Amino acid sequence: MHCLQIAADIENPELKIDLNLQKISRPNGATISFEIDPFRKECLLNGLDDIGLTLEKSEMIGSYEKKRSSSLPWL
């Protein structure tokens, strides 16, 4: 059964999504497992988008920029 078919259930349209367990549950207890890329899962669980991922590396980026600036001052 596809998620859209489950969501179309008029009597119980609610779905619970457990990203940690990678399961979708219906109120009647039926569950569906789903696959997700481990990296994307980690990003979703930690609220990280592309900007957040970049900011996590800001110290390393700053260090690189200082080194590059001193070795290539014309750039």
C-alpha positions in Angstrom: 0.0 0.0 0.0 1.4 3.4 -0.9 1.5 6.4 1.5 -1.0 8.4 -0.5 -3.5 5.5 -0.3 -3.0 5.3 3.4 -3.4 9.1 3.8 -6.6 9.0 1.8 -8.2 6.9 4.5 -11.2 9.1 5.4 -11.8 7.6 8.8 -8.2 7.8 10.0 -6.2 10.3 7.8 -3.4 10.8 10.4 0.0 9.3 10.0 2.9 9.2 12.5 6.4 9.3 11.0 9.2 8.0 13.1 12.4 9.0 11.3 14.7 7.2 13.8 12.9 3.9 13.3 12.2 4.7 9.6 8.5 3.7 10.0 5.2 5.3 9.2 2.3 4.3 11.5 -1.4 4.5 11.1 -3.8 4.9 14.1 -4.9 1.2 13.6 -1.3 0.1 14.2 -0.4 -0.8 10.7 3.2 0.3 9.8 5.3 0.8 6.7 9.0 0.9 6.7 10.9 3.3 4.5 14.5 3.9 3.4 16.4 7.2 3.7 19.9 8.1 2.9 21.8 8.0 6.2 23.4 11.5 5.6 19.9 13.1 4.9 18.4 11.3 7.9 21.2 12.8 10.2 20.6 16.2 8.7 16.8 16.0 9.3 17.3 14.8 12.8 19.7 17.6 13.6 17.8 20.3 11.7 20.7 20.9 9.3 20.3 22.4 5.9 23.1 23.4 3.5 23.8 26.6 5.4 23.9 24.8 8.7 26.3 22.2 7.3 28.6 25.0 6.1 28.4 26.8 9.4 29.5 23.6 11.2 32.8 23.9 9.2 33.2 27.7 9.7 36.4 27.3 11.9 38.0 25.1 9.2 36.9 27.5 6.5 38.4 30.5 8.4 41.7 28.7 8.9 41.9 27.9 5.2 41.1 31.5 4.2 43.9 32.8 6.5 46.5 30.3 5.1 45.5 31.1 1.5 45.6 34.8 2.1 49.1 34.7 3.5 50.4 32.4 0.7 48.5 34.1 -2.1 48.0 37.7 -1.0 47.1 38.8 -4.5 43.8 36.8 -4.5 
